[in-house]
Amino acid sequence: MTAVELLVYADRLGGTIHDLQAVLDGPLRAFGSVHVLPFYVPFDGADAGFDPIDHAAVDARLGSWDDMRALAGSRGLTADLIVNHVSSSSVEFIDWLANGTASDYEGMFLTFDTVFPNGGTEKDVTAFYRPRPGLPFTAYQGADGSRHLVWTTFMPTQVDLDVNHPAALAYLRRVLQTLAGGGVSTVRLDAVGYAVKTPGTDSFMTEQTLEFARTVVALAHEENLEVLVEVHAHYSQQLAIAPLVDRVYDFALAPLLLHSLGTGTVDRLADWFQIRPENAITVLDTHDGIGIIDAGPIGDKPGLLTQAEMVDIFARAERATNGHSAIASVIPEWFTLPHQINATFFSVLGGEEVPYILARAVQHFLPGRPQVYYVGLLGGLDDTELFGRTGNGRDVNRHVYTAEEVDRALATDVTRAQLGLARIRSTHPAFTGDFSWSTVGGDRLELLWTAADASARLTVATTLGSPSFRIELTDAGRTQVLDTVASVAAWVGSND
């Protein structure tokens, strides 16, 4: 059976790793796998843990490696390998600034001169793709007075690694060994698409990037770790990297579903189903928001959606969130649209339960591993208060839940229906069999799993104004029909 995975921060469903395990062992036991977002030192840095000072240590405020091994237990455990950068406060970077060429970490960090040994022109520098406004490097001064322009793709305090240098590769190997020893079974390569800077290109998902991915995959496999790669890119680049890794994200699904629900059509979804990789982690929402660029055109490459269709998705999200998604979403340098919607998926659908569970049902019926983000699971709407405090647009989708808020969410049909879908996907025998799909008219899709005397059929209609879904589950001659949010929420098992 496929283990449905929960994506969650260690501190946001109770406060500690131990508290998270209690929830997963209890009301969230339908999830057979968990991806715990960065729990390293510090877990609450400037980029919510993606700027590790110590990538090999569990933040003591959350727990210990013993707690992580206990959390893994009999379930899958995914953790992030942050391959592009470390914190400017890391021991390694501080040592390099202090000792220069005498440092053990000399060469570990990427500087302007490393990328452009013969000098870089304005055209060279502005060709690089950066998902933030501004230029991709920051000035740092060594203890000897030397001045350096250090590559900082994301934030000034996130200093990029020279991933081709032996010192950086040795660092990544040490982290992989620590993760494997801590109970981790899968590593997600965070921001790998940006890791190799190649003059004359936009340095995003180039041939050199793919070669580096092969190197990291080999290092991870030496530690018996599976590899999930995170790449927000043109769908053709997802298809290119999928054969090189164990898992790749299906980031195109979310914008295509939003397009279908906003237009009453399913043709673009059908186009994607014909070619999507089956070794996918299927997602609708993540800690980084809802990726839209993944389905659109880039440069002269046509997308699964047109630029105009992407504009329409952003416009509908803006209306559904009363303008807030437009405020929270960031437009990268040289782009005219954000590459993601900073809002919860439920908010983008106006808090309407039927289209939301319809989308979740499609997610759970597709081949691959469904992954549900904790805010989406709990039916979260935009946390505008947290965004107001931090100014970080992604924080609208990173709510910190109290125990009371979790309990209230667990009593709602929206959350219970998603747990029902997780139980269906992970326990119904049809999902051990063969998958097929078909379109039924311009606004209907049918997804079907068959195995021996079991079948699971999902029919969805994206009809404008009246979307609907119908799940038919057959096992040992008995058929159950689930066509309301409440009926999915009530499903426990085929024999009940």
C-alpha positions in Angstrom: 0.0 0.0 0.0 1.1 3.6 -0.5 1.9 5.5 2.7 0.3 8.9 2.6 2.7 11.5 4.0 2.2 14.5 6.3 4.4 17.6 5.7 4.8 19.5 9.0 7.1 21.7 11.1 8.2 19.9 14.3 6.9 22.7 16.5 3.5 23.6 15.0 1.4 20.7 16.2 2.2 20.8 19.9 5.6 22.3 20.2 8.1 19.4 20.2 9.1 16.2 18.3 7.6 14.1 21.1 4.3 16.0 20.8 4.3 15.5 17.0 4.8 11.8 17.5 1.8 11.7 19.9 -0.4 13.3 17.3 0.8 10.9 14.5 0.4 7.9 16.8 -3.1 9.1 17.7 -5.6 11.1 15.5 -3.3 11.3 12.5 -2.3 7.6 12.4 -3.7 7.4 8.9 -0.4 8.9 7.8 2.3 6.2 7.2 5.1 8.7 6.6 6.0 12.1 7.8 8.3 14.8 6.3 9.5 17.0 9.2 10.6 20.4 7.9 14.0 21.6 9.2 14.5 20.8 12.9 18.2 21.7 12.9 19.9 24.5 14.9 18.1 26.9 14.8 14.7 25.6 13.7 13.3 29.2 13.9 15.9 31.2 12.0 15.4 33.9 9.4 14.1 31.3 7.0 12.2 28.9 9.3 15.1 26.4 9.6 16.3 26.6 6.0 19.3 28.6 7.1 21.0 26.0 9.4 23.8 27.0 11.7 24.3 23.4 12.5 22.8 21.1 10.0 23.8 17.9 11.9 22.2 18.8 15.3 18.5 18.7 16.4 17.5 21.9 18.0 17.3 21.0 21.7 14.1 23.1 22.1 12.4 20.5 19.9 14.1 17.3 21.1 17.0 15.1 20.2 18.1 12.5 17.7 16.6 9.9 20.0 13.3 11.6 19.6 13.7 11.6 15.8 14.5 7.9 15.8 11.4 7.2 18.0 9.3 9.3 15.6 10.5 7.2 12.7 9.5 4.0 14.4 7.5 2.0 11.8 6.7 5.0 9.6 8.7 6.7 6.9 10.7 9.8 7.8 11.8 12.5 5.4 14.2 15.3 6.3 15.7 18.1 4.3 19.2 18.1 3.0 19.9 21.8 2.3 22.4 21.6 -0.5 22.5 25.1 -1.8 23.6 27.1 1.4 24.2 27.3 5.1 23.8 30.1 7.6 26.4 32.9 7.7 26.5 32.1 11.4 27.6 28.5 10.8 30.9 27.3 12.3 32.2 26.7 8.8 31.6 30.1 7.4 32.8 31.9 10.5 36.0 29.9 10.5 36.6 30.7 6.8 36.1 34.5 7.5 38.5 34.2 10.4 41.2 32.1 8.9 40.9 32.6 5.1 43.1 30.3 3.1 44.3 28.5 6.3 40.7 27.5 7.1 39.6 23.8 6.6 36.7 25.3 4.8 38.6 27.3 2.2 36.8 26.8 -1.1 33.5 25.6 0.5 31.7 28.9 -0.2 30.9 30.3 -3.5 32.2 33.8 -4.3 31.8 36.1 -7.3 35.4 35.2 -8.5 34.7 31.5 -8.3 31.8 31.8 -10.7 33.5 34.5 -12.8 37.3 33.9 -12.6 37.9 36.2 -15.6 35.3 38.8 -14.6 31.6 39.0 -15.1 29.7 41.4 -17.2 26.3 43.0 -16.5 24.8 40.6 -19.0 26.4 37.6 -17.2 25.2 38.6 -13.8 21.6 39.5 -14.8 21.2 36.2 -16.7 21.0 34.3 -13.4 17.6 33.2 -12.2 16.9 34.3 -8.6 13.5 33.7 -6.9 13.9 37.0 -4.9 14.3 40.6 -6.0 17.8 42.0 -6.2 21.3 40.7 -7.0 22.4 37.2 -5.8 25.4 38.0 -3.8 26.3 39.8 -0.5 29.5 41.6 0.6 31.4 39.9 3.5 34.8 40.9 5.0 37.4 38.5 6.3 39.4 39.0 9.5 42.4 39.9 7.5 40.5 42.7 5.8 39.9 40.7 2.6 36.6 41.5 0.8 34.4 39.0 -0.7 31.2 39.0 -2.7 29.6 35.7 -1.5 26.8 34.2 -3.5 23.5 34.4 -1.6 20.7 33.1 -3.8 18.0 33.5 -1.3 18.9 35.7 1.7 22.0 37.7 2.7 22.4 35.3 5.7 22.2 32.2 3.5 25.6 31.7 2.0 25.9 29.4 -1.0 28.1 26.4 -1.1 30.5 25.7 -4.0 29.0 22.3 -4.5 31.8 21.2 -6.8 34.5 21.8 -4.2 35.7 18.8 -2.1 35.1 20.7 1.1 31.5 21.3 0.3 31.0 17.6 -0.8 32.6 16.4 2.4 30.2 18.6 4.4 27.2 17.2 2.6 28.5 13.6 3.2 28.8 14.3 6.9 25.2 15.6 7.1 23.9 12.6 5.1 25.6 10.2 7.5 24.1 12.0 10.5 20.6 11.9 9.0 20.8 8.2 8.2 21.9 7.5 11.8 19.0 9.6 13.0 16.3 7.4 11.6 15.7 9.3 8.3 14.7 7.2 5.3 14.3 9.9 2.6 16.2 13.1 2.1 14.7 16.0 0.2 17.3 18.0 -1.8 16.2 21.5 -1.0 16.8 24.2 -3.6 19.0 21.9 -5.7 17.9 23.6 -8.9 20.0 26.7 -7.9 23.1 24.9 -6.6 25.4 25.1 -9.6 26.2 28.5 -11.1 27.2 28.3 -14.8 28.1 31.5 -16.7 26.3 31.9 -20.0 23.1 30.3 -18.6 20.4 31.2 -16.2 22.0 28.6 -13.9 18.8 26.9 -13.0 18.3 23.2 -13.8 21.1 23.1 -16.3 23.1 20.0 -17.4 25.6 20.9 -14.7 22.8 20.9 -12.1 21.7 17.4 -13.3 25.3 16.2 -12.9 25.4 17.5 -9.4 22.1 15.8 -8.6 23.6 12.5 -9.7 26.5 13.1 -7.4 24.3 13.8 -4.3 22.0 10.9 -5.2 25.1 8.6 -5.2 26.2 9.9 -1.8 22.7 9.4 -0.3 22.4 5.9 -1.7 25.7 5.0 0.0 23.8 5.7 3.3 20.7 3.8 2.1 18.7 7.0 1.9 16.1 7.6 -0.8 16.2 10.9 -2.6 13.4 13.4 -3.2 14.3 16.4 -5.3 12.6 19.8 -5.0 12.6 21.7 -8.3 10.1 24.5 -9.1 10.6 24.7 -12.8 9.2 24.1 -16.3 7.5 20.7 -16.4 10.0 19.5 -18.9 12.8 19.9 -16.3 10.8 17.9 -13.8 10.5 15.1 -16.4 14.3 15.3 -17.0 15.3 14.9 -13.4 12.6 12.3 -12.4 14.6 9.3 -13.7 17.7 10.4 -11.8 16.1 10.3 -8.3 13.8 8.2 -6.3 11.1 10.8 -6.0 10.2 14.1 -7.7 7.4 16.5 -6.8 4.3 16.9 -8.9 4.1 20.6 -8.5 2.0 21.0 -11.7 -1.1 19.3 -10.2 -2.1 22.2 -8.0 -2.2 25.0 -10.6 -3.9 22.7 -13.1 -6.6 21.8 -10.6 -7.1 25.5 -9.9 -7.4 26.1 -13.6 -9.9 23.3 -14.0 -12.0 24.5 -11.0 -11.9 28.1 -12.3 -12.8 27.3 -15.9 -14.9 24.2 -15.7 -12.6 22.2 -18.0 -10.3 19.2 -17.5 -8.3 19.2 -20.8 -5.1 20.6 -19.3 -5.2 18.1 -16.4 -5.6 15.4 -19.0 -2.5 16.6 -20.9 -0.5 16.4 -17.7 -1.8 12.9 -16.8 -0.5 11.6 -20.1 3.1 12.5 -19.2 3.5 13.0 -15.5 6.1 10.9 -13.7 4.7 8.1 -11.6 7.5 8.3 -9.0 6.0 11.6 -7.8 5.2 13.1 -4.4 1.8 14.6 -5.2 1.1 17.9 -3.5 -1.4 20.8 -3.5 0.2 23.0 -1.0 3.5 23.2 0.8 5.4 25.4 3.3 6.4 27.5 0.3 2.9 28.2 -0.9 1.2 27.1 -4.1 3.6 26.8 -7.1 2.1 28.2 -10.3 5.2 28.6 -12.4 5.5 24.8 -12.6 2.6 24.6 -15.1 3.4 27.7 -17.1 5.6 28.7 -20.0 9.2 29.7 -19.4 11.1 31.6 -22.1 10.3 30.1 -25.4 9.0 26.9 -23.9 5.2 26.6 -23.9 3.6 25.5 -20.7 0.8 23.2 -19.6 -1.0 26.6 -19.1 -0.6 29.8 -21.0 0.6 33.0 -19.5 -2.9 34.4 -19.7 -4.3 31.3 -17.8 -1.7 31.8 -15.1 -2.8 35.5 -14.8 -6.3 34.3 -14.4 -5.4 31.9 -11.6 -3.6 34.7 -9.7 -6.6 36.9 -10.2 -9.1 34.3 -8.9 -6.9 33.8 -5.9 -6.8 37.5 -5.2 -10.5 37.7 -5.3 -11.0 34.7 -3.1 -8.6 36.1 -0.5 -9.9 39.6 -0.6 -6.7 40.9 -2.2 -4.4 39.4 0.4 -2.7 36.8 -1.9 -1.5 39.6 -4.1 0.0 41.4 -1.2 1.8 38.3 0.2 3.1 36.9 -3.1 6.5 38.0 -4.3 7.5 38.7 -7.9 11.1 37.6 -8.6 13.5 39.8 -10.4 12.9 40.1 -14.2 9.5 38.4 -13.9 6.0 39.9 -14.3 4.2 37.3 -12.1 5.0 35.6 -8.8 6.1 32.1 -9.1 3.8 31.0 -6.4 0.6 32.0 -4.6 1.2 32.8 -0.9 -2.1 31.7 0.5 -3.5 28.4 1.9 -5.1 26.2 -0.7 -8.4 26.3 1.2 -8.3 30.1 1.1 -7.7 30.2 -2.6 -10.9 28.1 -3.1 -12.8 30.6 -0.9 -13.1 28.1 2.0 -15.5 26.0 -0.1 -15.5 22.4 1.1 -16.6 20.5 -2.0 -14.0 21.8 -4.5 -11.4 21.5 -1.8 -12.1 17.8 -1.1 -12.5 17.2 -4.9 -8.9 18.4 -5.3 -7.7 16.3 -2.4 -9.4 13.3 -3.9 -7.6 13.7 -7.2 -4.3 14.1 -5.3 -4.9 10.8 -3.4 -6.0 8.9 -6.5 -3.0 9.7 -8.7 0.0 7.3 -8.8 2.8 8.3 -6.5 2.8 9.3 -2.8 0.2 11.9 -1.7 1.7 14.4 0.7 -0.6 16.7 2.7 0.6 19.9 4.3 -0.4 20.3 7.9 -2.2 23.6 7.4 -4.2 22.1 4.5 -5.0 19.1 6.5 -6.5 21.2 9.3 -8.5 23.4 6.8 -6.4 26.4 7.6 -7.2 29.8 6.1 -4.6 32.6 5.7 -2.8 33.6 8.8 -2.7 37.3 8.1 -1.7 38.1 11.7 1.5 36.1 11.4 2.2 37.7 8.0 1.6 41.1 9.6 4.2 40.4 12.3 6.9 39.0 10.1 6.4 40.5 6.7 7.2 37.1 5.1 4.5 36.3 2.6 4.9 32.6 3.1 4.0 32.9 6.7 0.3 33.2 5.8 0.5 29.4 5.3 2.6 28.5 8.3 0.2 28.8 11.2 1.4 27.6 14.7 -1.5 25.6 16.0 -2.4 25.3 19.7 -3.6 22.0 21.0 -7.1 23.4 21.2 -7.0 24.5 17.6 -5.9 21.1 16.5 -8.8 19.5 18.4 -11.3 21.8 16.8 -9.9 21.1 13.3 -10.0 17.4 13.9 -13.8 17.7 14.6 -14.5 19.3 11.2 -15.6 17.4 8.1 -12.9 19.1 6.0 -10.1 17.5 8.2 -12.0 14.2 8.8 -12.6 13.9 5.0 -8.8 14.2 4.3 -8.1 11.6 6.9 -10.7 9.4 5.2 -8.9 9.9 1.9 -5.6 9.0 3.5 -7.2 5.8 4.9 -8.7 4.9 1.5 -5.4 5.4 -0.3 -3.4 3.5 2.3 -5.7 0.6 3.1 -8.1 -0.2 0.2 -6.7 -3.2 -1.7 -7.5 -1.6 -5.1 -4.5 0.7 -4.8 -2.1 -2.3 -5.0 -3.3 -2.8 -8.6 -3.3 -1.0 -11.9 -4.2 2.6 -12.6 -6.1 4.1 -15.5 -7.9 7.3 -16.3 -10.2 8.9 -18.8 -12.0 12.1 -19.6 -15.8 12.0 -19.7 -16.8 15.1 -21.6 -15.1 18.5 -21.2 -15.6 18.9 -17.5 -15.2 15.3 -16.1 -12.4 13.0 -15.2 -12.4 9.4 -14.1 -9.5 7.9 -12.2 -9.6 4.1 -11.6 -7.6 1.6 -9.7 -8.3 -2.2 -10.1 -6.8 -5.2 -8.4 -8.2 -8.7 -8.2 -11.8 -8.3 -7.0 -11.3 -4.7 -5.7 -11.6 -1.4 -7.5 -11.6 2.3 -6.5 -13.1 4.8 -8.9 -13.1 8.6 -8.6 -15.2 10.7 -10.9 -14.9 14.4 -10.6 -16.8 17.2 -12.4 -15.4 20.7 -12.5 -18.6 22.1 -13.7 -18.7 25.9 -13.0 -20.9 26.7 -10.1 -21.6 23.0 -9.2 -18.3 21.0 -8.9 -18.8 17.4 -7.6 -17.1 14.2 -6.9 -18.1 10.5 -6.6 -15.9 7.7 -5.1 -17.0 4.1 -5.7 -15.1 1.5 -3.6 -15.5 -2.2 -4.3 -14.0 -5.0 -2.3 -15.1 -8.6 -2.2 -18.3 -7.9 -4.0 -19.4 -5.0 -1.8 -19.6 -1.5 -3.2 -19.6 1.8 -1.2 -20.4 5.2 -2.7 -19.0 8.4 -1.2 -20.2 11.6 -2.9 -20.3 14.1 -0.1 -17.7 15.6 2.2 -19.4 14.1 5.2 -19.5 10.6 3.7 -15.7 10.7 3.0 -15.2 11.9 6.5 -17.1 9.0 7.9 -15.3 6.3 5.9 -13.3 4.0 8.1 -12.7 0.8 6.2 -14.2 -1.5 3.5 -15.5 -4.0 6.1 -17.2 -1.5 8.4 
